[in-house]
Amino acid sequence: LSSRITRGIYTDGVWTDSGFMSYGDIGGLTWKEGAVGTLVLASRLRAFARTLTVPGTRLGEVRRLLREKIGEHAIEFDGGPGLHLGSRDTRESV
């Protein structure tokens, strides 16, 4: 199944280069810049991350979609255990 599904952003989550990650499972994200953009998604539940290679022509669109998901609270960086002071807008993490 994984070999037939196009990598990218979907309604319920992100199909990365190594498998599916739902928005609720994402605990953090960052970008690795290079010849192509690479989105790195950290798991909220386990100690692992998944990557998604993003063509340069799609970087802006992917960033916008991720900001929307953060704004809708589908992706929550400040959820779970720990001290959260609410001093930043998490949409700026994208």
N, C-alpha and C positions, 0 to 999 in steps of 0.2 A: 504494500500500500504506500509506504513512504517513498518508493521510487517513482510512483505515478503522480504524486501530488506536487504541484508547483510551489516552490518556496516563496514565502511572502506573508503579508498581513491579512488576516481573515477576521470574520465577525467574532469568533470565540477565542482567538489567540494568534500566535505566530508560528508558522512552519519554518523552522530554522534549517540549517544545513545538516543537522544531526537528529531532528525530530520535532515534535510539536510541544509548545509551551503555552498553556492558557494564560490569559491576562492575570488571573488571580494568583498564579504561581510565580509571577515576576516580582522580585523583590528589589531589583536595581537594574540599571542599564547604563551603558556607556558606548562610545564610538571609538574605533581604531581607524584613524585616517591613514590613507596610503594611496596607491594607484586606484583602488576601489575602496568604498566605504564598507566597514564591517561593524555591524551592530552586535554588541555583546550583551546578552540577557542573563542576569544572575537569578538563580532560583531562590525563592523565599523559604522553601521547605527543606532543601538539601544543599550541601556544599558542592554545587557544580554550576557551570554556565554553558550556554549554548550561543552559537554565532550564526549570523545571517549576513551573507554578502549582498550588498546593496549597490546596484549600478549608480554611477554618478548622476545620471539623468533622473533618478528616482529618489535621491537623498532628501530633497525638500518635501516631497509628498509623504515619505515615510515619517519624517520628523513631525509633520503636521498631524498625521494620523495618531502617532504616539502621544502628542500633546493633548489631543482630543480624548483619548482613552484615559490619560491621567486626570484630565478635567472632569470626566464622568465618574471617576473613582473606580474604574475597571482595573487600573494599575495603581496600587497604593504602596509607595515607598515607606511611609511612616507607620504602616500597620504592623502588628505583632509586638513582641517584647522589646523593651528598651525605653530610653528617655527621648521623647519627641516634644520639642519645644514649639513647633509650628512657626519657626522664624523664617522659613523660606517657601517660595512657591515651587513645588516639585515639578511643575511643567517646564521650568527652566533647566531641569536636568537633562532634557532631551536636546 
